[in-house]
Amino acid sequence: MVTVSQKEFQRVKVIENAVGGRLSVREAARLLQLSERQVQRLKRRYRPDSVDWVHHGNRGRPMPWALPAALRRTILALARGKYEGFNDSHLCQKLHSEEHLVVSRESVRRILRTAKLASPQKRRARQYRARRLRRPRFGMMVLTDASRHDWLEGRGPELTLIGFQDDATSQILSAHFQFEAENTLGYLRALHAMVTAHGVPLSLYRDRHGIFQRNDAHWTLAEQLAGKQCPTHLGRALEQLGIQQIPAYSPQAKGRIERAWRTCQDRLVSELRLAQACDLDSANQVLARFCADYNQRFAVPAREAQRDFRSLPPRFDLARCLSFRYQRVVGPDHVITFGPHSIALPPLSSGRGYAGHSVELSHHLNGRLLVSYRKVLLLSLPWPLPVQEHGQRPAPRIPTHKPKTPMPRIYNLGGRPALAAIT
């Protein structure tokens, strides 16, 4: 059976009438929208017992620009094996950079869809939202968020990704994995890495998590007199650095970093699988390479060339700023408590005591605990930060209130009070 298209069928009928003398060459050219010379060629090719003459000469022949069958099989083998789970764009980039195969993204997409290999990206109908205009300068505003995800796909523990992203350029400024869920320690470490590498930004766009702000309704007497609640550890560090905090009231408000995390949950997961990362150290090594590649591929230039990242003052103590700080009252025996531990303090250089006075405890990110009294360093101890190990679960919270003693049930019999039921 020979198949012809509607256009070819019309051409057969018109040329057949032209050969039979029922149409002139001019009329046939007008109906087929061809030149008279082309109609003459078609009349010479006409065969009354076949329709093969109407087919194009290249029909059935492979296109000279078509990909070889061997290359198609290679791409399919890599998509099903080494690069399984990669999306179309990511796979195309890997074919070019790692396998040295120069193939367009559309060709990769067509090969995969022909072989019934669907894209791992799930598309949903988008709701209308007006996109916020980027800040004009690098460092004018940064965004921060954390993402708890099965980054290692069962090869290792579940990790949390914490990072900072510039709003003007979409550049990832700092990022790291950790065992623990989103916590203050992780944000302090990411903030230290960003400030050390780039400087202090003008503002920070973040969510309303209790790590950044106080969400409780408890006010001490000192807070009532001051008219504001004491900030959290991270909030106090941001205030000392002069970073304005802008709370987001929806995930879509900080959609740029949400989209960055979505890209990471697609591309970074594939890179971790390709590198066979199965622990925290190897995952952070892959993350460092991925962030450099991400900034090269997806970062955009800022509208203005001026940078708004500020350098720290010469005598600014960044380690003390990005630390956990507590106030303790010295006991009569010059001992303070820190959690379940008791710490004996040394005397002052003058030999005078300071029992009953307040001292400041500063727990630094390097694992040192510093005790100071009126800006005078009293003691420096190695004190490891609480870090959750792999496989270790957080200790359950024990309620402080005591359970109520069940009271005996009282019954009424005929409207008169009865004795308590003895159980």
Contacts in CASP RR format, 6 or more apart in sequence:
PFRMAT RR
TARGET T0000
AUTHOR 0000-0000-0000
METHOD contacts of the structure
MODEL  1
MVTVSQKEFQRVKVIENAVGGRLSVREAARLLQLSERQVQRLKRRYRPDS
VDWVHHGNRGRPMPWALPAALRRTILALARGKYEGFNDSHLCQKLHSEEH
LVVSRESVRRILRTAKLASPQKRRARQYRARRLRRPRFGMMVLTDASRHD
WLEGRGPELTLIGFQDDATSQILSAHFQFEAENTLGYLRALHAMVTAHGV
PLSLYRDRHGIFQRNDAHWTLAEQLAGKQCPTHLGRALEQLGIQQIPAYS
PQAKGRIERAWRTCQDRLVSELRLAQACDLDSANQVLARFCADYNQRFAV
PAREAQRDFRSLPPRFDLARCLSFRYQRVVGPDHVITFGPHSIALPPLSS
GRGYAGHSVELSHHLNGRLLVSYRKVLLLSLPWPLPVQEHGQRPAPRIPT
HKPKTPMPRIYNLGGRPALAAIT
2 51 0 8 1.000
2 52 0 8 1.000
4 12 0 8 1.000
4 51 0 8 1.000
4 54 0 8 1.000
4 55 0 8 1.000
8 51 0 8 1.000
8 54 0 8 1.000
8 55 0 8 1.000
10 31 0 8 1.000
10 32 0 8 1.000
11 32 0 8 1.000
11 42 0 8 1.000
11 54 0 8 1.000
12 51 0 8 1.000
12 54 0 8 1.000
14 23 0 8 1.000
14 28 0 8 1.000
14 31 0 8 1.000
14 32 0 8 1.000
15 28 0 8 1.000
15 39 0 8 1.000
15 42 0 8 1.000
15 43 0 8 1.000
15 46 0 8 1.000
15 54 0 8 1.000
16 46 0 8 1.000
16 48 0 8 1.000
17 23 0 8 1.000
17 28 0 8 1.000
18 24 0 8 1.000
18 25 0 8 1.000
18 27 0 8 1.000
18 28 0 8 1.000
18 39 0 8 1.000
18 43 0 8 1.000
19 43 0 8 1.000
19 46 0 8 1.000
23 31 0 8 1.000
25 36 0 8 1.000
25 39 0 8 1.000
25 40 0 8 1.000
25 43 0 8 1.000
26 36 0 8 1.000
28 34 0 8 1.000
28 39 0 8 1.000
29 35 0 8 1.000
29 36 0 8 1.000
29 38 0 8 1.000
29 39 0 8 1.000
32 39 0 8 1.000
34 42 0 8 1.000
42 53 0 8 1.000
42 54 0 8 1.000
45 53 0 8 1.000
46 53 0 8 1.000
47 53 0 8 1.000
67 103 0 8 1.000
67 107 0 8 1.000
67 111 0 8 1.000
71 101 0 8 1.000
71 103 0 8 1.000
72 111 0 8 1.000
74 101 0 8 1.000
75 95 0 8 1.000
75 101 0 8 1.000
75 103 0 8 1.000
75 108 0 8 1.000
75 111 0 8 1.000
76 111 0 8 1.000
76 112 0 8 1.000
76 115 0 8 1.000
76 117 0 8 1.000
78 91 0 8 1.000
78 95 0 8 1.000
78 99 0 8 1.000
79 86 0 8 1.000
79 91 0 8 1.000
79 112 0 8 1.000
79 117 0 8 1.000
80 117 0 8 1.000
82 274 0 8 1.000
83 91 0 8 1.000
83 94 0 8 1.000
83 270 0 8 1.000
83 274 0 8 1.000
85 120 0 8 1.000
85 270 0 8 1.000
85 273 0 8 1.000
86 94 0 8 1.000
86 120 0 8 1.000
86 267 0 8 1.000
86 270 0 8 1.000
87 119 0 8 1.000
87 120 0 8 1.000
87 121 0 8 1.000
87 266 0 8 1.000
87 267 0 8 1.000
88 105 0 8 1.000
88 108 0 8 1.000
88 109 0 8 1.000
88 112 0 8 1.000
88 119 0 8 1.000
89 105 0 8 1.000
90 266 0 8 1.000
90 267 0 8 1.000
90 270 0 8 1.000
91 108 0 8 1.000
91 112 0 8 1.000
92 103 0 8 1.000
92 104 0 8 1.000
92 105 0 8 1.000
92 108 0 8 1.000
93 297 0 8 1.000
95 101 0 8 1.000
95 103 0 8 1.000
95 108 0 8 1.000
96 102 0 8 1.000
96 103 0 8 1.000
109 119 0 8 1.000
112 118 0 8 1.000
112 119 0 8 1.000
120 266 0 8 1.000
121 266 0 8 1.000
129 252 0 8 1.000
132 253 0 8 1.000
134 167 0 8 1.000
134 168 0 8 1.000
134 302 0 8 1.000
134 303 0 8 1.000
135 141 0 8 1.000
135 167 0 8 1.000
135 168 0 8 1.000
135 302 0 8 1.000
136 168 0 8 1.000
136 302 0 8 1.000
136 303 0 8 1.000
136 304 0 8 1.000
137 168 0 8 1.000
137 302 0 8 1.000
137 303 0 8 1.000
137 304 0 8 1.000
137 306 0 8 1.000
137 307 0 8 1.000
137 308 0 8 1.000
138 166 0 8 1.000
138 168 0 8 1.000
138 169 0 8 1.000
138 171 0 8 1.000
138 302 0 8 1.000
138 307 0 8 1.000
138 308 0 8 1.000
138 309 0 8 1.000
139 166 0 8 1.000
139 167 0 8 1.000
139 168 0 8 1.000
139 198 0 8 1.000
139 201 0 8 1.000
139 202 0 8 1.000
139 307 0 8 1.000
139 308 0 8 1.000
139 309 0 8 1.000
140 167 0 8 1.000
140 168 0 8 1.000
140 201 0 8 1.000
140 202 0 8 1.000
140 203 0 8 1.000
140 308 0 8 1.000
141 166 0 8 1.000
141 167 0 8 1.000
141 168 0 8 1.000
141 201 0 8 1.000
141 202 0 8 1.000
141 203 0 8 1.000
141 204 0 8 1.000
141 205 0 8 1.000
141 246 0 8 1.000
142 164 0 8 1.000
142 165 0 8 1.000
142 166 0 8 1.000
142 167 0 8 1.000
142 173 0 8 1.000
142 194 0 8 1.000
142 201 0 8 1.000
142 203 0 8 1.000
142 204 0 8 1.000
142 205 0 8 1.000
143 164 0 8 1.000
143 165 0 8 1.000
143 166 0 8 1.000
143 167 0 8 1.000
143 204 0 8 1.000
143 205 0 8 1.000
143 206 0 8 1.000
143 254 0 8 1.000
143 256 0 8 1.000
143 257 0 8 1.000
144 162 0 8 1.000
144 163 0 8 1.000
144 164 0 8 1.000
144 165 0 8 1.000
144 187 0 8 1.000
144 190 0 8 1.000
144 204 0 8 1.000
144 205 0 8 1.000
144 206 0 8 1.000
144 257 0 8 1.000
145 162 0 8 1.000
145 163 0 8 1.000
145 206 0 8 1.000
145 207 0 8 1.000
145 254 0 8 1.000
145 257 0 8 1.000
145 258 0 8 1.000
145 261 0 8 1.000
146 160 0 8 1.000
146 161 0 8 1.000
146 162 0 8 1.000
146 163 0 8 1.000
146 182 0 8 1.000
146 187 0 8 1.000
147 160 0 8 1.000
147 161 0 8 1.000
147 261 0 8 1.000
147 264 0 8 1.000
147 265 0 8 1.000
148 158 0 8 1.000
148 159 0 8 1.000
148 160 0 8 1.000
148 181 0 8 1.000
148 182 0 8 1.000
149 158 0 8 1.000
149 159 0 8 1.000
149 160 0 8 1.000
149 161 0 8 1.000
149 265 0 8 1.000
149 269 0 8 1.000
150 158 0 8 1.000
151 158 0 8 1.000
151 159 0 8 1.000
151 161 0 8 1.000
151 177 0 8 1.000
151 265 0 8 1.000
151 268 0 8 1.000
151 269 0 8 1.000
151 272 0 8 1.000
151 283 0 8 1.000
152 158 0 8 1.000
152 159 0 8 1.000
152 272 0 8 1.000
152 277 0 8 1.000
152 278 0 8 1.000
152 283 0 8 1.000
153 269 0 8 1.000
153 272 0 8 1.000
153 273 0 8 1.000
155 276 0 8 1.000
155 277 0 8 1.000
155 278 0 8 1.000
156 278 0 8 1.000
156 279 0 8 1.000
156 390 0 8 1.000
157 179 0 8 1.000
157 280 0 8 1.000
157 390 0 8 1.000
157 391 0 8 1.000
159 177 0 8 1.000
159 178 0 8 1.000
159 179 0 8 1.000
159 280 0 8 1.000
159 283 0 8 1.000
160 177 0 8 1.000
160 178 0 8 1.000
160 179 0 8 1.000
160 180 0 8 1.000
160 181 0 8 1.000
160 182 0 8 1.000
161 175 0 8 1.000
161 176 0 8 1.000
161 177 0 8 1.000
161 261 0 8 1.000
161 264 0 8 1.000
161 287 0 8 1.000
162 175 0 8 1.000
162 176 0 8 1.000
162 178 0 8 1.000
162 182 0 8 1.000
162 186 0 8 1.000
162 187 0 8 1.000
162 189 0 8 1.000
162 190 0 8 1.000
163 172 0 8 1.000
163 173 0 8 1.000
163 174 0 8 1.000
163 175 0 8 1.000
163 176 0 8 1.000
163 190 0 8 1.000
164 172 0 8 1.000
164 173 0 8 1.000
164 174 0 8 1.000
164 175 0 8 1.000
164 190 0 8 1.000
164 191 0 8 1.000
164 194 0 8 1.000
165 171 0 8 1.000
165 172 0 8 1.000
165 173 0 8 1.000
165 256 0 8 1.000
165 257 0 8 1.000
165 260 0 8 1.000
166 173 0 8 1.000
166 201 0 8 1.000
167 205 0 8 1.000
167 256 0 8 1.000
168 302 0 8 1.000
168 303 0 8 1.000
169 299 0 8 1.000
169 300 0 8 1.000
169 301 0 8 1.000
169 302 0 8 1.000
170 256 0 8 1.000
170 260 0 8 1.000
170 298 0 8 1.000
170 299 0 8 1.000
170 300 0 8 1.000
171 295 0 8 1.000
171 299 0 8 1.000
172 260 0 8 1.000
172 291 0 8 1.000
172 294 0 8 1.000
172 295 0 8 1.000
173 194 0 8 1.000
173 197 0 8 1.000
173 198 0 8 1.000
174 190 0 8 1.000
174 191 0 8 1.000
174 193 0 8 1.000
174 194 0 8 1.000
174 197 0 8 1.000
175 190 0 8 1.000
175 287 0 8 1.000
175 291 0 8 1.000
176 186 0 8 1.000
176 189 0 8 1.000
176 190 0 8 1.000
176 193 0 8 1.000
176 284 0 8 1.000
176 287 0 8 1.000
177 280 0 8 1.000
177 283 0 8 1.000
177 284 0 8 1.000
177 287 0 8 1.000
178 185 0 8 1.000
178 186 0 8 1.000
178 280 0 8 1.000
179 280 0 8 1.000
179 387 0 8 1.000
179 388 0 8 1.000
179 389 0 8 1.000
179 390 0 8 1.000
180 186 0 8 1.000
180 387 0 8 1.000
180 388 0 8 1.000
182 209 0 8 1.000
182 211 0 8 1.000
183 211 0 8 1.000
184 211 0 8 1.000
184 232 0 8 1.000
184 233 0 8 1.000
184 234 0 8 1.000
184 324 0 8 1.000
185 365 0 8 1.000
185 385 0 8 1.000
185 386 0 8 1.000
187 211 0 8 1.000
187 234 0 8 1.000
188 233 0 8 1.000
188 234 0 8 1.000
188 237 0 8 1.000
188 322 0 8 1.000
188 323 0 8 1.000
188 365 0 8 1.000
189 365 0 8 1.000
191 234 0 8 1.000
191 237 0 8 1.000
191 322 0 8 1.000
192 318 0 8 1.000
192 322 0 8 1.000
192 365 0 8 1.000
194 201 0 8 1.000
195 241 0 8 1.000
195 312 0 8 1.000
195 318 0 8 1.000
195 322 0 8 1.000
196 318 0 8 1.000
198 309 0 8 1.000
199 309 0 8 1.000
199 310 0 8 1.000
199 311 0 8 1.000
199 312 0 8 1.000
200 241 0 8 1.000
200 242 0 8 1.000
200 243 0 8 1.000
200 309 0 8 1.000
200 310 0 8 1.000
200 311 0 8 1.000
200 312 0 8 1.000
201 243 0 8 1.000
201 308 0 8 1.000
201 309 0 8 1.000
201 310 0 8 1.000
202 243 0 8 1.000
202 244 0 8 1.000
202 308 0 8 1.000
202 310 0 8 1.000
203 243 0 8 1.000
203 244 0 8 1.000
203 245 0 8 1.000
203 246 0 8 1.000
204 238 0 8 1.000
204 243 0 8 1.000
204 244 0 8 1.000
204 245 0 8 1.000
204 246 0 8 1.000
205 246 0 8 1.000
205 248 0 8 1.000
205 253 0 8 1.000
205 254 0 8 1.000
206 212 0 8 1.000
206 245 0 8 1.000
206 246 0 8 1.000
206 247 0 8 1.000
206 248 0 8 1.000
206 254 0 8 1.000
207 247 0 8 1.000
207 248 0 8 1.000
207 251 0 8 1.000
207 254 0 8 1.000
208 215 0 8 1.000
208 247 0 8 1.000
208 248 0 8 1.000
208 249 0 8 1.000
210 232 0 8 1.000
211 232 0 8 1.000
211 234 0 8 1.000
212 232 0 8 1.000
212 234 0 8 1.000
212 235 0 8 1.000
212 238 0 8 1.000
212 245 0 8 1.000
212 247 0 8 1.000
213 231 0 8 1.000
213 232 0 8 1.000
213 235 0 8 1.000
213 245 0 8 1.000
213 247 0 8 1.000
214 229 0 8 1.000
214 230 0 8 1.000
214 231 0 8 1.000
214 232 0 8 1.000
219 229 0 8 1.000
220 230 0 8 1.000
223 229 0 8 1.000
223 230 0 8 1.000
230 236 0 8 1.000
231 239 0 8 1.000
233 324 0 8 1.000
233 325 0 8 1.000
235 245 0 8 1.000
236 325 0 8 1.000
237 321 0 8 1.000
237 322 0 8 1.000
238 245 0 8 1.000
240 321 0 8 1.000
241 321 0 8 1.000
248 254 0 8 1.000
251 258 0 8 1.000
252 258 0 8 1.000
260 294 0 8 1.000
263 294 0 8 1.000
263 298 0 8 1.000
264 290 0 8 1.000
267 290 0 8 1.000
267 294 0 8 1.000
268 286 0 8 1.000
268 287 0 8 1.000
268 290 0 8 1.000
271 286 0 8 1.000
271 289 0 8 1.000
271 290 0 8 1.000
272 283 0 8 1.000
272 286 0 8 1.000
275 282 0 8 1.000
275 286 0 8 1.000
277 283 0 8 1.000
277 285 0 8 1.000
277 286 0 8 1.000
279 390 0 8 1.000
280 390 0 8 1.000
312 318 0 8 1.000
319 364 0 8 1.000
319 365 0 8 1.000
319 366 0 8 1.000
320 362 0 8 1.000
320 364 0 8 1.000
320 370 0 8 1.000
322 365 0 8 1.000
323 362 0 8 1.000
323 363 0 8 1.000
323 364 0 8 1.000
323 365 0 8 1.000
324 362 0 8 1.000
324 363 0 8 1.000
325 360 0 8 1.000
325 361 0 8 1.000
325 362 0 8 1.000
325 363 0 8 1.000
326 338 0 8 1.000
326 360 0 8 1.000
326 361 0 8 1.000
326 363 0 8 1.000
327 358 0 8 1.000
327 359 0 8 1.000
327 360 0 8 1.000
327 361 0 8 1.000
328 336 0 8 1.000
328 337 0 8 1.000
328 338 0 8 1.000
328 358 0 8 1.000
328 359 0 8 1.000
328 361 0 8 1.000
329 336 0 8 1.000
329 356 0 8 1.000
329 357 0 8 1.000
329 358 0 8 1.000
329 359 0 8 1.000
330 336 0 8 1.000
330 345 0 8 1.000
330 354 0 8 1.000
330 355 0 8 1.000
330 356 0 8 1.000
330 357 0 8 1.000
330 358 0 8 1.000
330 359 0 8 1.000
331 355 0 8 1.000
331 356 0 8 1.000
332 355 0 8 1.000
332 356 0 8 1.000
333 344 0 8 1.000
333 355 0 8 1.000
334 344 0 8 1.000
334 345 0 8 1.000
334 347 0 8 1.000
334 353 0 8 1.000
334 354 0 8 1.000
334 355 0 8 1.000
335 342 0 8 1.000
335 343 0 8 1.000
335 344 0 8 1.000
335 345 0 8 1.000
336 342 0 8 1.000
336 343 0 8 1.000
336 345 0 8 1.000
336 359 0 8 1.000
336 361 0 8 1.000
336 371 0 8 1.000
337 343 0 8 1.000
338 361 0 8 1.000
338 369 0 8 1.000
338 383 0 8 1.000
343 371 0 8 1.000
343 379 0 8 1.000
343 381 0 8 1.000
345 359 0 8 1.000
345 371 0 8 1.000
345 378 0 8 1.000
345 379 0 8 1.000
346 378 0 8 1.000
346 379 0 8 1.000
347 353 0 8 1.000
348 354 0 8 1.000
348 373 0 8 1.000
348 376 0 8 1.000
348 378 0 8 1.000
354 373 0 8 1.000
357 373 0 8 1.000
359 371 0 8 1.000
359 372 0 8 1.000
359 373 0 8 1.000
359 378 0 8 1.000
360 371 0 8 1.000
360 372 0 8 1.000
360 373 0 8 1.000
361 369 0 8 1.000
361 370 0 8 1.000
361 371 0 8 1.000
362 369 0 8 1.000
362 370 0 8 1.000
362 371 0 8 1.000
362 372 0 8 1.000
363 369 0 8 1.000
363 383 0 8 1.000
363 385 0 8 1.000
364 370 0 8 1.000
365 385 0 8 1.000
367 382 0 8 1.000
367 383 0 8 1.000
367 384 0 8 1.000
367 385 0 8 1.000
368 380 0 8 1.000
368 381 0 8 1.000
368 382 0 8 1.000
368 383 0 8 1.000
369 379 0 8 1.000
369 380 0 8 1.000
369 381 0 8 1.000
369 382 0 8 1.000
369 383 0 8 1.000
370 377 0 8 1.000
370 379 0 8 1.000
370 380 0 8 1.000
371 377 0 8 1.000
371 378 0 8 1.000
371 379 0 8 1.000
371 380 0 8 1.000
371 381 0 8 1.000
372 378 0 8 1.000
388 394 0 8 1.000
408 420 0 8 1.000
408 421 0 8 1.000
408 422 0 8 1.000
408 423 0 8 1.000
409 420 0 8 1.000
409 421 0 8 1.000
410 417 0 8 1.000
410 418 0 8 1.000
410 420 0 8 1.000
410 421 0 8 1.000
411 418 0 8 1.000
411 421 0 8 1.000
412 418 0 8 1.000
END
